[in-house]
Amino acid sequence: MHIKMGIVDPIVESVREDLSARSVRGIKKYGTTLADNNLSLREWLQHAYEECLDEALYLKRAMQEHDRTTTSDQ
C-alpha cells in the first residue's frame, strides 16, 4: 500500500491532539509521565482492566440512550 506524502487524516490529527492533552492532564495530576512511572506490570494490567470496565459501562449507557432516542423517534 502506498500512502501519498502530504495527506493529513483529520481523524488521526484529532486523536493526536486528544492524546497530547490527556498526557498534559496526567502529568499535572500525577506529577510524572507514563514512561517515568514505575508501576509493576501487574499494576499496569490492573489499571488497563479497570479502564476496560469503565469503557464497557460507558458503551452500555450510550447504547441505551441511542435505543431510547431511536425508539421514541419512530
All heavy atoms as an XYZ file, in Angstrom:
599
protein
N       0.843     -1.167      0.000
C       0.000      0.000      0.000
C       0.889      1.231      0.000
O       1.814      1.340      0.793
C      -0.910     -0.002      1.238
C      -1.746      1.250      1.296
S      -2.408      1.660      2.913
C      -3.657      0.500      3.159
N       0.610      2.149     -0.879
C       1.389      3.374     -0.978
C       0.559      4.531     -0.432
O      -0.582      4.722     -0.828
C       1.772      3.646     -2.429
C       2.551      4.910     -2.602
N       3.834      5.048     -2.136
C       2.228      6.090     -3.153
C       4.266      6.260     -2.417
N       3.301      6.920     -3.031
N       1.121      5.293      0.491
C       0.441      6.445      1.072
C       1.091      7.702      0.526
O       2.310      7.856      0.588
C       0.509      6.422      2.610
C      -0.157      5.164      3.135
C      -0.126      7.669      3.192
C      -0.033      4.968      4.619
N       0.270      8.592     -0.025
C       0.783      9.840     -0.574
C       1.267     10.739      0.553
O       0.589     10.922      1.551
C      -0.294     10.558     -1.379
C      -0.735      9.815     -2.607
C      -1.809     10.600     -3.329
C      -2.330      9.821     -4.509
N      -3.409     10.543     -5.201
N       2.454     11.281      0.384
C       3.006     12.202      1.376
C       2.246     13.522      1.301
O       1.799     13.924      0.242
C       4.493     12.427      1.127
C       5.332     11.156      1.262
S       5.146     10.303      2.843
C       5.885     11.491      3.919
N       2.098     14.174      2.428
C       1.424     15.453      2.455
C      -0.060     15.355      2.748
O      -0.714     16.360      2.958
N      -0.607     14.149      2.710
C      -2.018     13.980      3.038
C      -2.144     13.808      4.539
O      -1.441     13.005      5.144
C      -2.619     12.759      2.315
C      -2.585     12.977      0.801
C      -4.037     12.513      2.800
C      -3.082     11.803      0.011
N      -3.013     14.592      5.134
C      -3.215     14.534      6.585
C      -4.626     14.038      6.853
O      -5.595     14.554      6.308
C      -3.008     15.931      7.209
C      -3.302     15.907      8.689
C      -1.590     16.413      6.952
N      -4.730     13.033      7.673
C      -6.033     12.495      8.063
C      -6.525     13.282      9.274
O      -5.914     13.227     10.345
C      -5.897     11.015      8.409
C      -7.217     10.342      8.695
O      -8.137     11.015      9.221
O      -7.327      9.145      8.421
N      -7.619     14.019      9.138
C      -8.090     14.842     10.252
C      -8.511     14.032     11.476
O      -8.412     14.516     12.597
C      -9.273     15.616      9.658
C      -9.689     14.849      8.450
C      -8.468     14.152      7.951
N      -8.923     12.808     11.270
C      -9.286     11.957     12.408
C      -8.038     11.614     13.208
O      -8.020     11.696     14.440
C     -10.005     10.675     11.943
C     -11.266     11.004     11.130
C     -10.314      9.768     13.139
C     -12.304     11.811     11.865
N      -6.986     11.233     12.515
C      -5.718     10.908     13.187
C      -5.197     12.135     13.928
O      -4.748     12.035     15.079
C      -4.679     10.380     12.174
C      -3.309     10.232     12.834
C      -5.135      9.062     11.578
N      -5.261     13.290     13.307
C      -4.789     14.515     13.952
C      -5.613     14.834     15.189
O      -5.071     15.265     16.208
C      -4.811     15.683     12.967
C      -3.803     15.546     11.843
C      -2.389     15.273     12.324
O      -1.911     16.004     13.219
O      -1.757     14.324     11.832
N      -6.904     14.605     15.120
C      -7.767     14.841     16.276
C      -7.397     13.916     17.434
O      -7.330     14.343     18.591
C      -9.231     14.634     15.879
O     -10.078     14.826     16.974
N      -7.110     12.655     17.122
C      -6.703     11.697     18.164
C      -5.347     12.094     18.740
O      -5.140     12.025     19.958
C      -6.689     10.252     17.616
C      -6.051      9.291     18.607
C      -8.110      9.807     17.272
N      -4.443     12.550     17.903
C      -3.134     13.013     18.396
C      -3.308     14.162     19.383
O      -2.658     14.198     20.426
C      -2.250     13.468     17.245
C      -1.655     12.363     16.450
C      -0.748     12.922     15.389
N      -0.337     11.861     14.486
C       0.538     12.017     13.527
N       1.101     13.192     13.322
N       0.866     11.014     12.753
N      -4.181     15.102     19.035
C      -4.437     16.230     19.929
C      -5.031     15.751     21.255
O      -4.642     16.237     22.324
C      -5.381     17.226     19.258
C      -4.751     17.971     18.107
C      -5.758     18.779     17.304
O      -6.923     18.915     17.738
O      -5.378     19.272     16.221
N      -5.968     14.793     21.185
C      -6.561     14.244     22.409
C      -5.505     13.565     23.273
O      -5.493     13.730     24.500
C      -7.667     13.238     22.072
C      -8.897     13.882     21.457
O      -9.046     15.122     21.536
O      -9.712     13.132     20.881
N      -4.622     12.791     22.639
C      -3.566     12.105     23.381
C      -2.629     13.104     24.058
O      -2.251     12.930     25.226
C      -2.757     11.186     22.465
C      -3.448      9.895     22.037
C      -2.668      9.239     20.907
C      -3.597      8.949     23.211
N      -2.270     14.139     23.336
C      -1.374     15.149     23.887
C      -2.023     15.859     25.073
O      -1.393     16.042     26.128
C      -0.996     16.155     22.805
O      -0.109     17.106     23.307
N      -3.277     16.246     24.919
C      -3.984     16.923     26.010
C      -4.119     16.008     27.216
O      -3.965     16.434     28.365
C      -5.359     17.389     25.539
N      -4.399     14.735     26.963
C      -4.532     13.773     28.068
C      -3.199     13.597     28.789
O      -3.157     13.481     30.015
C      -5.040     12.441     27.529
C      -5.350     11.423     28.591
C      -6.160     10.278     28.014
N      -6.390      9.245     28.985
C      -7.334      9.276     29.910
N      -8.140     10.310     29.983
N      -7.479      8.275     30.763
N      -2.117     13.586     28.035
C      -0.790     13.466     28.635
C      -0.514     14.654     29.551
O      -0.028     14.476     30.679
C       0.271     13.372     27.543
O       1.554     13.353     28.106
N      -0.800     15.851     29.083
C      -0.574     17.052     29.887
C      -1.386     16.986     31.178
O      -0.867     17.262     32.268
C      -0.912     18.323     29.074
C      -0.949     19.556     29.957
C       0.088     18.499     27.940
N      -2.665     16.602     31.070
C      -3.504     16.487     32.278
C      -2.950     15.439     33.246
O      -2.922     15.648     34.456
C      -4.946     16.125     31.901
C      -5.752     17.283     31.378
C      -7.242     16.987     31.297
N      -7.587     15.727     30.660
C      -7.790     15.552     29.357
N      -7.651     16.568     28.524
N      -8.118     14.364     28.879
N      -2.501     14.311     32.701
C      -1.954     13.253     33.543
C      -0.683     13.672     34.263
O      -0.491     13.378     35.446
N       0.179     14.372     33.559
C       1.426     14.842     34.166
C       1.120     15.838     35.285
O       1.719     15.783     36.365
C       2.365     15.443     33.104
C       2.865     14.338     32.172
C       3.530     16.177     33.753
C       3.543     14.843     30.909
N       0.167     16.743     35.031
C      -0.219     17.696     36.068
C      -0.832     16.984     37.278
O      -0.543     17.327     38.416
C      -1.217     18.715     35.512
C      -0.592     19.743     34.613
C      -1.634     20.719     34.091
C      -1.005     21.719     33.150
N      -2.014     22.614     32.552
N      -1.671     15.990     37.026
C      -2.372     15.299     38.113
C      -1.443     14.398     38.920
O      -1.490     14.380     40.144
C      -3.523     14.472     37.542
C      -4.351     13.749     38.585
C      -5.548     13.056     37.964
C      -6.384     12.355     39.022
N      -7.586     11.738     38.442
N      -0.575     13.637     38.217
C       0.240     12.628     38.889
C       1.705     13.034     39.064
O       2.460     12.342     39.746
C       0.155     11.298     38.139
C      -1.252     10.756     38.102
C      -2.012     10.806     36.935
C      -1.846     10.211     39.239
C      -3.314     10.318     36.898
C      -3.142      9.727     39.213
C      -3.871      9.787     38.045
O      -5.158      9.315     38.021
N       2.111     14.119     38.409
C       3.482     14.593     38.568
C       4.529     13.735     37.902
O       5.714     13.829     38.241
N       4.123     12.892     36.950
C       5.076     12.042     36.243
C       4.502     11.659     34.887
O       3.307     11.771     34.655
C       5.402     10.764     37.058
O       6.474     10.059     36.416
C       4.219      9.855     37.212
N       5.383     11.217     34.005
C       4.943     10.719     32.708
C       4.685      9.218     32.814
O       5.120      8.566     33.782
C       6.014     10.938     31.630
O       7.163     10.148     31.969
C       6.398     12.400     31.510
N       4.030      8.662     31.822
C       3.866      7.206     31.793
C       5.223      6.516     31.721
O       5.449      5.490     32.368
C       3.018      6.781     30.593
C       1.524      7.029     30.701
C       0.829      6.662     29.393
C       0.920      6.262     31.851
N       6.122      7.084     30.951
C       7.453      6.482     30.787
C       8.220      6.435     32.107
O       8.980      5.500     32.350
C       8.250      7.256     29.737
N       8.015      7.440     32.944
C       8.752      7.511     34.203
C       8.022      6.865     35.378
O       8.551      6.809     36.482
C       9.067      8.969     34.550
C      10.050      9.580     33.575
O      10.860      8.827     32.991
O       9.998     10.808     33.380
N       6.798      6.416     35.148
C       6.020      5.795     36.216
C       6.467      4.352     36.378
O       6.427      3.573     35.440
C       4.527      5.859     35.871
C       3.659      5.490     37.034
O       3.941      4.529     37.730
N       2.598      6.233     37.226
N       6.886      4.002     37.573
C       7.466      2.672     37.772
C       6.499      1.679     38.422
O       6.892      0.895     39.283
C       8.767      2.773     38.573
C       8.548      3.372     39.948
O       7.444      3.773     40.291
N       9.592      3.433     40.744
N       5.245      1.692     37.976
C       4.317      0.671     38.452
C       4.791     -0.703     37.988
O       5.472     -0.827     36.971
C       2.912      0.924     37.887
C       2.201      2.197     38.318
C       0.879      2.324     37.570
C       1.976      2.222     39.810
N       4.383     -1.721     38.714
C       4.709     -3.083     38.288
C       3.832     -3.452     37.088
O       2.809     -2.808     36.824
C       4.437     -4.067     39.430
O       3.033     -4.169     39.659
N       4.210     -4.499     36.395
C       3.413     -4.971     35.271
C       1.998     -5.297     35.737
O       1.012     -4.953     35.083
C       4.057     -6.193     34.625
C       3.254     -6.846     33.504
C       2.954     -5.844     32.386
C       3.977     -8.064     32.973
N       1.877     -5.924     36.898
C       0.553     -6.280     37.431
C      -0.277     -5.031     37.682
O      -1.487     -5.012     37.410
C       0.707     -7.086     38.732
C      -0.601     -7.526     39.353
C      -1.337     -8.468     38.404
N      -2.482     -9.100     38.996
C      -3.712     -8.570     39.051
N      -3.937     -7.364     38.574
N      -4.697     -9.248     39.595
N       0.339     -3.966     38.184
C      -0.389     -2.720     38.416
C      -0.847     -2.087     37.100
O      -1.964     -1.577     37.000
C       0.479     -1.747     39.214
C       0.682     -2.178     40.659
C       1.732     -1.363     41.376
O       2.811     -1.113     40.790
O       1.470     -0.972     42.523
N       0.017     -2.122     36.058
C      -0.379     -1.610     34.751
C      -1.557     -2.398     34.202
O      -2.507     -1.829     33.652
C       0.789     -1.672     33.763
C       1.790     -0.588     33.959
C       3.090     -0.746     34.347
C       1.601      0.816     33.787
N       3.717      0.479     34.430
C       2.819      1.459     34.084
C       0.515      1.610     33.414
C       2.990      2.832     34.015
C       0.680      2.982     33.344
C       1.905      3.581     33.639
N      -1.491     -3.705     34.343
C      -2.589     -4.553     33.863
C      -3.880     -4.259     34.627
O      -4.964     -4.219     34.032
C      -2.212     -6.031     33.978
C      -1.101     -6.494     33.036
C      -0.640     -7.896     33.426
C      -1.552     -6.438     31.591
N      -3.782     -4.023     35.918
C      -4.957     -3.697     36.721
C      -5.584     -2.380     36.254
O      -6.801     -2.280     36.106
C      -4.602     -3.617     38.202
C      -5.787     -3.369     39.117
C      -6.778     -4.525     39.147
O      -6.378     -5.687     39.116
N      -8.060     -4.213     39.187
N      -4.740     -1.379     36.011
C      -5.243     -0.094     35.510
C      -5.951     -0.273     34.174
O      -7.038      0.270     33.953
C      -4.104      0.921     35.359
C      -3.685      1.564     36.631
N      -4.480      2.432     37.340
C      -2.532      1.475     37.331
C      -3.849      2.841     38.412
N      -2.654      2.273     38.438
N      -5.334     -1.013     33.267
C      -5.922     -1.231     31.946
C      -7.249     -1.981     32.061
O      -8.229     -1.648     31.388
C      -4.945     -2.003     31.060
N      -7.290     -2.975     32.927
C      -8.517     -3.746     33.157
C      -9.637     -2.844     33.670
O     -10.768     -2.888     33.171
C      -8.219     -4.869     34.151
C      -9.438     -5.639     34.578
C     -10.086     -6.500     33.695
C      -9.948     -5.509     35.860
C     -11.215     -7.203     34.092
C     -11.068     -6.209     36.254
C     -11.703     -7.057     35.371
O     -12.815     -7.747     35.762
N      -9.321     -1.990     34.622
C     -10.335     -1.086     35.173
C     -10.815     -0.094     34.121
O     -12.006      0.235     34.073
C      -9.775     -0.366     36.402
C      -9.596     -1.306     37.579
C      -8.869     -0.696     38.761
O      -8.618      0.541     38.748
O      -8.527     -1.448     39.695
N      -9.908      0.373     33.264
C     -10.306      1.262     32.171
C     -11.256      0.546     31.218
O     -12.216      1.139     30.726
C      -9.085      1.785     31.416
C      -8.206      2.720     32.211
C      -8.861      4.076     32.488
O      -9.764      4.479     31.737
O      -8.451      4.725     33.458
N     -10.987     -0.725     30.942
C     -11.873     -1.503     30.069
C     -13.257     -1.667     30.697
O     -14.277     -1.594     29.994
C     -11.274     -2.872     29.769
S      -9.879     -2.812     28.643
N     -13.296     -1.894     31.990
C     -14.585     -1.993     32.671
C     -15.350     -0.684     32.555
O     -16.564     -0.681     32.268
C     -14.392     -2.365     34.147
C     -13.846     -3.755     34.433
C     -13.602     -3.906     35.939
C     -14.794     -4.830     33.944
N     -14.661      0.423     32.767
C     -15.303      1.732     32.620
C     -15.829      1.908     31.197
O     -16.945      2.372     30.984
C     -14.331      2.862     32.947
C     -13.994      2.957     34.425
O     -14.732      2.373     35.248
O     -12.991      3.619     34.745
N     -15.023      1.522     30.228
C     -15.436      1.663     28.833
C     -16.692      0.850     28.546
O     -17.601      1.323     27.856
C     -14.309      1.216     27.901
C     -14.641      1.402     26.445
C     -13.501      1.011     25.517
O     -12.480      0.489     25.985
O     -13.654      1.237     24.308
N     -16.763     -0.357     29.080
C     -17.959     -1.181     28.887
C     -19.191     -0.485     29.457
O     -20.266     -0.495     28.848
C     -17.772     -2.551     29.534
N     -19.051      0.144     30.612
C     -20.171      0.865     31.216
C     -20.591      2.048     30.352
O     -21.784      2.289     30.129
C     -19.794      1.349     32.615
C     -19.530      0.243     33.644
C     -18.965      0.854     34.919
C     -20.794     -0.537     33.929
N     -19.608      2.806     29.859
C     -19.916      3.965     29.019
C     -20.612      3.530     27.730
O     -21.567      4.172     27.274
C     -18.649      4.744     28.664
C     -17.826      5.205     29.830
C     -16.455      5.373     29.702
C     -18.393      5.469     31.085
C     -15.673      5.802     30.773
C     -17.611      5.896     32.153
C     -16.259      6.057     31.988
O     -15.492      6.475     33.035
N     -20.122      2.442     27.127
C     -20.735      1.942     25.901
C     -22.170      1.486     26.139
O     -23.071      1.782     25.344
C     -19.903      0.795     25.317
C     -18.566      1.192     24.698
C     -17.726     -0.047     24.416
C     -18.786      1.990     23.423
N     -22.394      0.770     27.234
C     -23.748      0.297     27.543
C     -24.681      1.477     27.762
O     -25.813      1.494     27.269
C     -23.716     -0.611     28.778
C     -25.033     -1.268     29.093
C     -25.460     -2.176     27.944
C     -26.673     -2.990     28.328
N     -27.048     -3.937     27.269
N     -24.224      2.478     28.478
C     -25.035      3.673     28.719
C     -25.369      4.369     27.407
O     -26.508      4.770     27.169
C     -24.278      4.623     29.656
C     -24.844      6.009     29.805
C     -26.270      5.995     30.348
N     -26.752      7.317     30.646
C     -27.250      8.182     29.748
N     -27.301      7.861     28.483
N     -27.694      9.358     30.135
N     -24.392      4.516     26.535
C     -24.610      5.164     25.248
C     -25.567      4.356     24.376
O     -26.427      4.918     23.692
C     -23.275      5.372     24.526
N     -25.439      3.034     24.414
C     -26.339      2.176     23.649
C     -27.780      2.319     24.135
O     -28.714      2.402     23.327
C     -25.879      0.715     23.735
C     -24.588      0.448     22.995
S     -23.804     -1.131     23.400
C     -25.102     -2.291     23.037
N     -27.953      2.372     25.451
C     -29.296      2.543     25.992
C     -29.877      3.886     25.593
O     -31.054      3.976     25.231
C     -29.284      2.379     27.511
C     -29.043      0.950     27.939
C     -28.948      0.795     29.449
O     -28.859      1.778     30.186
N     -28.954     -0.443     29.910
N     -29.072      4.930     25.631
C     -29.530      6.257     25.209
C     -29.906      6.241     23.728
O     -30.936      6.777     23.335
C     -28.448      7.300     25.474
C     -28.800      8.682     25.009
C     -29.915      9.341     25.811
O     -30.214      8.877     26.931
O     -30.480     10.331     25.318
N     -29.076      5.623     22.920
C     -29.367      5.502     21.494
C     -30.688      4.776     21.280
O     -31.526      5.216     20.497
C     -28.231      4.765     20.775
C     -28.529      4.492     19.341
N     -29.160      3.346     18.921
C     -28.322      5.242     18.239
C     -29.316      3.389     17.620
N     -28.808      4.527     17.172
N     -30.872      3.663     21.972
C     -32.101      2.885     21.819
C     -33.328      3.684     22.253
O     -34.365      3.636     21.597
C     -32.014      1.576     22.608
C     -30.978      0.618     22.023
O     -30.499      0.858     20.890
O     -30.636     -0.357     22.718
N     -33.206      4.434     23.342
C     -34.339      5.260     23.806
C     -34.694      6.329     22.786
O     -35.866      6.536     22.480
C     -34.005      5.913     25.136
C     -34.300      5.078     26.345
C     -34.295      5.900     27.631
N     -33.033      6.569     27.873
C     -31.975      6.002     28.461
N     -32.048      4.753     28.878
N     -30.861      6.678     28.655
N     -33.675      7.012     22.269
C     -33.953      8.107     21.335
C     -34.383      7.589     19.978
O     -35.207      8.192     19.308
C     -32.746      9.047     21.184
O     -31.617      8.313     20.714
C     -32.407      9.714     22.505
N     -33.841      6.445     19.546
C     -34.222      5.865     18.269
C     -35.654      5.361     18.325
O     -36.440      5.572     17.403
C     -33.269      4.739     17.877
O     -31.941      5.257     17.822
C     -33.639      4.136     16.551
N     -36.008      4.707     19.420
C     -37.354      4.157     19.586
C     -38.388      5.280     19.678
O     -39.441      5.196     19.060
C     -37.423      3.270     20.856
O     -36.436      2.241     20.725
C     -38.785      2.648     21.007
N     -38.062      6.338     20.392
C     -39.025      7.420     20.563
C     -39.170      8.272     19.302
O     -40.161      8.964     19.122
C     -38.641      8.307     21.745
O     -37.401      8.941     21.497
N     -38.172      8.223     18.391
C     -38.245      8.999     17.151
C     -39.121      8.325     16.095
O     -39.531      8.957     15.157
C     -36.831      9.192     16.559
C     -35.999     10.158     17.381
O     -36.576     10.890     18.202
O     -34.767     10.174     17.187
N     -39.402      7.047     16.264
C     -40.162      6.321     15.245
C     -41.645      6.428     15.460
O     -42.221      6.668     16.391
C     -39.757      4.847     15.237
C     -38.319      4.690     14.820
C     -37.862      3.234     14.857
O     -38.602      2.337     15.217
N     -36.629      3.011     14.463
